[in-house]
Amino acid sequence: MLYQYQCACCNKVVTANDKECQHCGSHHIRSPYGFWIFCVFACLMVAITFKVGQIYLNNHQTDTPEQITLLNVLNQDSNKTDH
């Protein structure tokens, strides 16, 4: 079996049904799935944080005002005098 339960004290392999280690009597049994559960939750938190940041940036974007150039000012003045 690729994934095995292990004693946290002596690092010996124990079965999933054991409540204590047969070698040292410890009640601390490590699950083989703890690391994978941590990885799944970490990836989920990264994805949620990324999406919340993306939504925040989309809602709080400030539009930069268009700068008026000298050519635009001159064209406005010429349009006013023509009419």
VEXBATOR-21989 format. One line per field, with one value per residue (C-alpha): residue in one letter; x, y, z. Coordinates in steps of 0.02 Angstrom, whole numbers, plus 50000, padded with zeros to 5 digits. Example, Ala and Ser with C-alpha at 12.3 -4.5 7.8 and 13.67 -1.06 7.14 Angstrom:
residues 2
res = (A, S)
u = (50615, 50684)
v = (49775, 49947)
w = (50390, 50357)
//
This chain:
residues 83
res = (M, L, Y, Q, Y, Q, C, A, C, C, N, K, V, V, T, A, N, D, K, E, C, Q, H, C, G, S, H, H, I, R, S, P, Y, G, F, W, I, F, C, V, F, A, C, L, M, V, A, I, T, F, K, V, G, Q, I, Y, L, N, N, H, Q, T, D, T, P, E, Q, I, T, L, L, N, V, L, N, Q, D, S, N, K, T, D, H)
u = (50000, 50070, 49991, 50008, 49963, 50117, 50154, 50207, 50332, 50425, 50375, 50319, 50179, 50011, 49843, 49702, 49598, 49732, 49702, 49880, 50048, 50094, 50279, 50280, 50098, 50079, 49905, 49972, 49940, 49978, 49858, 49932, 49804, 49844, 49969, 49852, 49707, 49822, 49872, 49691, 49640, 49794, 49755, 49574, 49624, 49743, 49606, 49479, 49604, 49648, 49465, 49422, 49571, 49518, 49340, 49403, 49516, 49377, 49258, 49384, 49468, 49485, 49470, 49610, 49547, 49590, 49724, 49681, 49815, 49854, 49786, 49617, 49607, 49646, 49518, 49385, 49421, 49414, 49248, 49172, 49223, 49160, 48981)
v = (50000, 50169, 50269, 50199, 50258, 50284, 50309, 50489, 50433, 50283, 50304, 50121, 50071, 50036, 49987, 50111, 50024, 50034, 50160, 50145, 50087, 49905, 49951, 50101, 50119, 50295, 50359, 50483, 50403, 50507, 50499, 50479, 50601, 50751, 50824, 50806, 50886, 51031, 51050, 51050, 51182, 51288, 51286, 51326, 51475, 51539, 51527, 51616, 51753, 51778, 51790, 51912, 52020, 52017, 52068, 52205, 52277, 52273, 52366, 52497, 52546, 52733, 52806, 52923, 53086, 53123, 53255, 53404, 53443, 53611, 53550, 53509, 53681, 53766, 53659, 53703, 53888, 53876, 53780, 53917, 54057, 53968, 53955)
w = (50000, 49950, 50092, 50267, 50441, 50548, 50732, 50769, 50902, 50830, 50647, 50632, 50515, 50600, 50530, 50509, 50644, 50780, 50918, 50984, 50920, 50959, 50974, 51091, 51149, 51082, 51038, 50910, 50740, 50585, 50440, 50265, 50197, 50307, 50185, 50037, 50130, 50174, 49991, 49932, 50059, 50021, 49834, 49870, 49977, 49843, 49711, 49823, 49867, 49684, 49633, 49774, 49726, 49544, 49588, 49704, 49569, 49439, 49556, 49614, 49453, 49433, 49261, 49218, 49147, 48968, 48955, 48848, 48721, 48645, 48479, 48559, 48637, 48472, 48380, 48508, 48487, 48299, 48306, 48415, 48298, 48143, 48208)
//
